[in-house]
């Protein structure tokens, strides 16, 4: 099994490689709306592509991920954005694509599930059936090995898996201990052949195939598929959203949900502030494109 942290360290040692930008604290968007407006007015774009994460962005985080729902009013706001000719809306999430569609349930949105590995029912994987088989076998082993740890939830998402530990008593199990245990189980299940890699997020450990694909690649593909020139805005709260912020950092706007060091240009306080931002976009943003 490969580890994304080790991979990034190895990559950084390669010669002739442009150093990655350094995450820093982002200013609050509510204090910088004029800068936001200036970026749109000077972009020269015909449309705004609004990309969003789901959990922690459109929906508040909950202890049980199966009970996550859109924040009240967000479905109507998304429908307003989709109906306007100046907007394209994309939701890019770590959730399985079918699950994501059912929870958002708005026609006209571009959807990408499994961190972009599922895009409109397609996948960049060469052999998704083989990956599903491996994920299924590993999830079975993890269920047995982690059965004694109260609060752990194993989510088989087909071509990826999530191990949620938000409800685990950290006095008994630190996240690093859990990560090491999962790493060992996966290595045993795959005989260390590198067929899966382990990444981490907010109270979750992810198992993914070792393909160079992420939310940033998904966002870039959505941008490339637009027939008109677009200016991308991405809003998200998780470490996996930093890949999308690396795209908007080059040409666009990134908004991080919550305080953190990030590649995003701005931050907002939480899902309620995301709703306020979407409403602000609906009512004023089209004047600047």
N, C-alpha and C positions, 0 to 999 in steps of 0.2 A: 504493500500500500504506500502511496506517496502522500506527503503532507505539504499543504499549500505554503505553510510558513517556511519549511525547509527549501521548497522550490524557489520562493521569492528571494531567500538569502543567496541561493546558488546563482540565480539570474543576476543579482546585483553585482556579483563578482566578475561578470563577463566584461571584457574590454569593449570600448567603443559603443557603449550603451548609454543612452540619454538617462540621467538620473531621474527617478520618479519624483513627482512633486510631493512636498511634505504636507500632511494634513495639519491644519491650524484651526483654532477657534474661529467660527464664522460670526459676523455681526447679525443682530436681530433684523429680520426683514422689515418689521414695523417701523424701524428707524431709518431705513434706507430705500423707501419706495420710489423716491425720485431717481435713484441710481438704477433701480429695476426698470423704471419707465424709460430712462435714457437708453438702456441696453436694447429694449424693444424698438424704440423709435429709430435707432441708428443701425439696426440689424439688416435692413433691406429685404427682410423676409416677407413672403405673402401670407404665411400662416404660422401659428404657434402650435408646436407639438407638445402637449402636456403629458408627461410620463409620470406614473405614480406607483409606489409600492402599495401593498394592501395592509398587512398587519403592522400596527403602529403608525399608520399614515391615514388610510381611508377608514380603517377600523382600529379601535383601541386594542391594546394587548390584553389578553385574558389568560387565566391560568390553564384553561382547557382550550386548545386551539380549534377543536371541533365546534366550539360555541361562538367563535368570532363572527361578528356581523358588522356591516357598514354602519358608521356613525349616522345618527338620525339626520336626515336632510341631504346626505351626500349623494344618494341615488338621483334625486331631483337635480342637484347641481351638475352631476356628470351628464345627465340627459340634456341639460341646457347647453353645456359645452359641445356635446356631440352634434346637436342640432344646428350649431352656428357654423357658417362656412369658413370662418377664420381659424377654427380649431380642429386639430386631430388629437384624440385622446388614446393613450396606451396605458395599460396596467401590467406591470412586470413584477412578478412575485416568485417567491420560492415555493409556493403552493402548486400542487398538481393542476394542470390546465383545466380539467373538467371541474374540479373543486372551485378554482378561482372564478370561472365563468358563472357558476351557479350562485356564488356569494355576491358578486357584483351585479349580475343580471341586467346589463344595459346593452342593448343592441347598438352596433356602430362603433364600439370600442375595439381597438387592437389589443389582443391578449397574448401574454407570454408567461408560461408557467415553468416551474422547476428551474428558476434562475435563467430563463431564456432557452433551456434545452427543449422546451415544447413551445412552438410558435404556430398559432392557428392550426393545430393538430399535426404540424410537421416537426421534425427533430433534426438537428445537425449531426446526430449520432449515425455512424455507419451501420451499427448492428444493435438497435434498441432492444430487440427481443433478448439478446444475450445479456445485456445490462439488466433488464428486468429479472431475468433468472438469477443473476448474481445478487441483486438487491434483495430478492425474496429469500434466498438462502441465508444471507447475512442477517436479515431482520429476524428470521426464525432463531438463529443462534443468539442474537442479542436478547430476544425475549426470554430465552432460558437463562442466560448469564446475568441479566439485570433484574430478574423476577424478585429478588430479595430487596431491591431498592425502592422504597415507597416514593411515589410521585413521578417516576420516569414514564414517559409516554413515547412509544416507538411508532412512527408514522411512515408506512411504506407508500411512497408516491410514484411507484412504477420504475422510473429511471433514476430516481434519487430516493434518499430516505432522510428523515429528521428524527433526532432523539431529543425530546423536549425535557428540560429539567427545571423549569420554573417553579414547580411544586416540591422539589426535593429539598429535604432538610440539609442545608449546607454545613450544619454542625457535624453531621455524620459523613457527608460526602462533599468534598470540594470539587468544583468544576474541573480542575486539572486532574484530579484523581479519576473522575468519571471519563474524561477524555482519554486518559492513558489506558483505562480498562477497555473502552470501546476500540481504541487503536489496536490493542492486542487481539481482541476477538475478530476484528476485521482481517488482520494479518493472518490469523490462523485459518479463517474461512476462505481466504483467497490465496493462501500459501505465499503471501507477500509478493504477488506478481504485478502489483501496481494497477489492477483493474478498477480500484476505487481510490478516491482521495478524501481526506477529512478536512472540513473547514468549520469555523465556528461563527455564531451570530449571537443575538440577544437571547440568552438562556436556551440555546439550541446548538446541537452538534449536527452537522450535515455530512452525509455520505454522497459523493458524486463521482461520475466517471471522470477519468483524467483527461478531459478534453479542454482545449483552450477556448472556452465559451462561458459567458457570464452575462449579467444584466447590461453591462456596457455594450457588448457585442449585439445583444438583442435590440437595445435602443438604437444603435448605429444602423442596424438592418431596417428598422421601421423608418428611420430618417431617409435612407437610400431608396426606399420603396415609394416615397411621396413623389407625386408628379409636379407639385409646386415647390418653391423654395420654402423651407421651414426653419424656424428658430426653436431649438429644443429647450424645454424646461423640465427638469426632473425633480421629484419630491420623494424623499424616503428617509427612513430612520435607522436602517441596519448597516452593519459593516459590509454586507454584500452590495449595498447601494453605492458604495464608494467607486465601484467599477463604472456605474452610470455617471457618477459625478466626474470621473476622469474624462468622459466624453463631453459633458457640458462645460467643463473647464476650458476646453479648447475653443468651443464656439457654442455658447448657450448660457443657461443659468441653472445652478444646482441649489436646492433648498433642503437642508438637513432638518429633520424633525427631532427636537431635543438638543440639549447642549452636549457637544462632543468635539474633539478635534477631527476635522473633516476636510475633504477636497471641495465641498460645496461652497458657494459664494455667500449664502445667507443661512440663517436658521430661524425656525419658528418653534414655539414652546411645546406643542403637542398636537394630537389629532383635531382638537377644537380649533386651533389656529390654522390647520390645513383647510378645514371647512370655510373659515373666514377668508382665506386666500383664494379658494376656488370661487367663492361668491364675488370677491373683488375682481377676479379675472372676468367673470361673466358680465359684470356691470360696466367695467371701465377699460379693460385691456384692448378691446377691438378698436378703440380710438387711436391706438398707437401703432397699428400695423397698416 
